[in-house]
Amino acid sequence: MHKYIKAGLGWLALILLDQGIKLWALRNLRGKNPIVLIKGVLEFRYLENRGAAFGIFQNRQWFFILVTLIVLAGLFFLSGRIPRDRKYLPLKICLYLIAAGAVGNLIDRVFRSYVVDFIYFKLIDFPIFNVADIYVTVSAILLVLLMLFFYKEEDLEQIFSFGKRKVKEDE
């Protein structure tokens, strides 16, 4: 049971970190000039994103809220199906990071009607993003790598087969 408490507290800490940094961005960047970290490369620049990734689907907050809730339900459902074997810890961590990012941006959508974005890679003119986006993007990349190079098909069958589930004796 203490593992669940630790995981929950870690997940909550990630969400609080995202929200704390967004509050900092609101107070220090909104209505002001960007803060240049590395000239021509990286800066903090305030943006209110009322859409999804890269600003697509502007002003469809209820749609994003609904999709986020469905994705969160799916993530927690899958998380509950992952065996408690240490081998699956990286998979669970990725799911919790994605969930933390989703909740971080969900909080923005519900309470502000927009997502606070502020990290801008000027060098490549990459769309402005935030910490929650980093959680989701890095975790998604790690999930792909884990699926391609670490987990075998039989490892994943235990999670994704919705028929009879194999239960290990230590569960």
C-alpha positions in Angstrom: 0.0 0.0 0.0 2.9 2.4 0.8 4.0 2.1 -2.9 0.7 3.5 -4.0 1.0 6.4 -1.6 4.5 7.1 -2.8 3.4 6.9 -6.4 0.4 9.2 -5.7 2.6 11.7 -3.9 5.1 11.7 -6.7 2.4 12.2 -9.3 0.9 15.1 -7.2 4.4 16.6 -6.9 4.8 16.6 -10.7 1.4 18.4 -11.1 2.3 20.9 -8.4 5.7 21.6 -10.1 3.9 22.2 -13.4 1.3 24.5 -11.8 3.9 26.4 -9.7 6.1 27.1 -12.7 3.0 28.2 -14.7 2.1 30.6 -11.8 5.6 32.0 -12.0 5.2 32.5 -15.8 1.9 34.3 -15.2 3.4 36.7 -12.7 6.7 37.3 -14.5 6.0 36.9 -18.2 2.5 38.0 -18.9 2.5 41.4 -20.6 6.3 41.6 -20.5 9.2 41.1 -22.8 10.5 37.6 -23.1 13.3 36.4 -20.8 16.2 35.4 -23.0 18.1 32.4 -21.5 20.4 31.7 -24.5 20.3 34.4 -27.1 18.8 33.2 -30.4 18.2 29.7 -28.9 16.0 29.6 -25.8 13.7 32.0 -24.1 10.7 32.2 -21.8 7.8 33.9 -23.7 4.3 34.0 -22.3 1.5 32.5 -24.5 -2.2 31.7 -23.7 -2.9 28.5 -25.7 -6.6 28.1 -26.2 -6.0 25.1 -28.5 -4.2 21.8 -28.4 -0.6 21.0 -29.4 0.9 23.6 -31.8 -2.3 25.7 -31.2 -4.6 23.6 -33.3 -8.4 23.4 -32.6 -8.6 26.8 -30.9 -11.3 27.6 -28.4 -12.7 24.0 -28.0 -12.1 23.7 -24.3 -14.9 21.4 -23.5 -13.7 19.0 -26.2 -10.2 19.0 -24.7 -11.6 18.5 -21.2 -13.7 15.5 -22.3 -10.8 14.0 -24.2 -8.4 14.5 -21.3 -10.8 12.8 -18.9 -11.2 9.8 -21.3 -7.4 9.6 -21.7 -6.9 9.7 -17.9 -9.5 7.0 -17.4 -7.7 4.8 -19.9 -4.3 5.5 -18.4 -5.4 4.6 -14.9 -7.2 1.5 -16.2 -4.1 0.3 -18.0 -1.9 1.2 -15.0 -4.1 -1.1 -12.9 -3.5 -4.0 -15.3 0.3 -3.7 -15.3 1.8 -6.5 -13.2 3.5 -5.4 -10.0 6.8 -6.9 -11.3 9.7 -4.4 -11.1 10.2 -5.0 -14.8 7.1 -2.9 -15.5 8.1 0.1 -13.4 9.4 2.1 -16.4 6.0 1.6 -18.1 4.1 2.7 -15.0 6.3 5.8 -14.6 5.7 6.8 -18.2 1.9 6.4 -17.7 2.0 8.5 -14.6 4.1 11.2 -16.3 1.6 11.4 -19.1 -1.2 11.6 -16.6 0.5 14.4 -14.7 1.0 16.4 -17.9 -2.6 15.8 -18.9 -3.9 16.9 -15.4 -1.5 19.9 -15.4 -3.0 21.2 -18.7 -6.5 20.2 -17.6 -6.2 22.4 -14.5 -5.3 25.3 -16.8 -8.3 24.6 -19.2 -10.8 24.3 -16.3 -9.7 27.3 -14.2 -8.3 29.7 -16.9 -9.9 28.5 -20.2 -6.4 28.4 -21.7 -3.1 26.6 -21.1 -0.1 28.7 -20.0 2.8 28.1 -22.4 6.1 29.8 -22.0 9.2 27.8 -23.2 10.3 28.8 -26.6 13.1 27.3 -28.7 13.8 30.3 -30.9 16.6 28.5 -32.8 14.2 26.2 -34.5 11.1 28.3 -34.1 9.4 25.5 -32.2 5.9 26.2 -30.9 5.8 27.5 -27.3 5.2 24.8 -24.7 5.2 24.2 -20.9 6.4 21.7 -18.3 3.3 19.5 -18.6 3.9 19.2 -22.3 7.5 18.0 -21.5 6.1 15.3 -19.3 3.8 14.0 -22.1 6.3 14.3 -24.9 9.3 12.7 -23.1 7.1 9.9 -21.7 5.5 9.2 -25.1 9.0 8.9 -26.7 10.2 6.7 -23.8 7.0 4.5 -24.2 7.8 4.0 -27.9 11.4 3.1 -27.1 10.3 0.7 -24.3 7.8 -1.0 -26.6 10.4 -1.3 -29.4 13.5 -2.3 -27.5 12.7 -3.5 -23.9 9.3 -5.2 -23.6 8.5 -8.3 -25.6 5.2 -9.2 -27.0 4.3 -11.6 -24.2 5.1 -8.9 -21.6 2.5 -6.6 -23.2 -0.1 -9.4 -23.7 -0.5 -9.5 -19.9 -1.6 -5.8 -20.0 -3.5 -5.5 -23.2 -5.3 -8.8 -23.5 -8.7 -8.2 -22.1 -9.7 -11.8 -21.9 -8.4 -13.9 -19.0 -5.6 -12.1 -17.3 -2.5 -14.0 -16.2 -1.9 -13.3 -12.5 1.6 -13.8 -11.0 1.8 -15.5 -7.7 3.2 -12.5 -5.9 0.1 -10.4 -6.7 
